[in-house]
Amino acid sequence: MRVPTTELFRHAYGQYALGAYNINNLEQAVGLFRGNLGKKEKNDEPVDSTVAAPFILQISRGARSYTDKRFLEAIIRTAEEVFPEAIFAVHLDHGTEEACYDAIDSGIYTSVMIDASDKPFEENVAITRRVVERAHAKGIVVEAELGQLGGVEEDVVGSVHLTDPDQAAEFIERTGCDSLAVAIGTSHGAYKFQGPQGVRLDVLARIQKRLPEGYPLVMHGASSVPPEWVARINAAGGQIKGSSGVPEEDYLKAAKLGVCKINIDTDGRLVWCAIYRESFRDKPADFDPRTPGKVFMKEYARYIIHKNQVLGSAGQLESVRQFLSQKT
């Protein structure tokens, strides 16, 4: 069941964070849905309520343009039929104004992100306000961004500029955006920190105090870049050196300070890269693309379960279902 992110945020606020996972293909989609339902290997396995979680499925601009956006949209619609127990939002990640309008009109998205964070403050306000008006007219909610993250991921390139708490309050009031992505020291990609840098929970706490009570915040660039997966990649011929990520113990700390949505993209790519490299290394005569695909879907489902456990969303699916039923 597709739902707006705002409904999920109301249930999560101050208690846990929802995993927002990017997908690019069929195998990622299947592994994602299985993992969020506690199904490790087969679509028809029973739901494991002890780990099943609501989640946010994200599509980036790069994923939409990789082949044709309609392929991914069809995969999502099919997944909703194959996994009717799932409760999730479909979110456009880092959209331009034009991409947001296209997603709003597509009928598949329940949430869009307008990222005008590279623009001057007043221009960011104006662009975001236009997207909010267009989205709200169709019942779609909007995430915006203030401040900038460093690093590189797909076509998102940023330089670090932490979010100003006073500006954040003004921005939300003037734009009407439903959630705000804040820059608190994280970065996109697999190389997040250098030296003693880390997540600025102190800045996050100041932002939360300046905003309306219960207002949902978003943390981008939050992959943990697990060293065990990096090691597996490098052992199979990869060259990922000096990588770093957000400590998983910071997830719940951020959730207690109003972060309801935590974006995780790089970690999924690392799992994909390790599984496929190992398959090519260990089975050099096998040219069947389904061989590594089967392994990846299982391993990605297991990793999603782990991620939801550290986010605190594992085991929340039925509670969310009851919460939503009371709203109707």
Secondary structure, 3 states (H helix, E strand, C coil): CECCHHHHHHHHCCCCCEEEEECCCHHHHHHHHHHHCCCCCCCCCCCCCCCCCCEEEEEEHHHHHHCCHHHHHHHHHHHHHHCCCCCEEEEEEEECHHHHHHHHHHCCCCEEEECCCCCCHHHHHHHHHHHHHHHHCCCCEEEEEECECEEEECCEEECCECCCHHHHHHHHHHHCCCEEEECCCCEECCECCCCCCCCCHHHHHHHHHHCCCCCCEEECCCCCCCHHHHHHHHHCCCCCCCCECCCCHHHHHHHHCCEEEEEECHHHHHHHHHHHHHHHHHCCCCCCCHHHHHHHHHHHHHHHHHHHHHHCCCCCHHHHHHHHHHHC
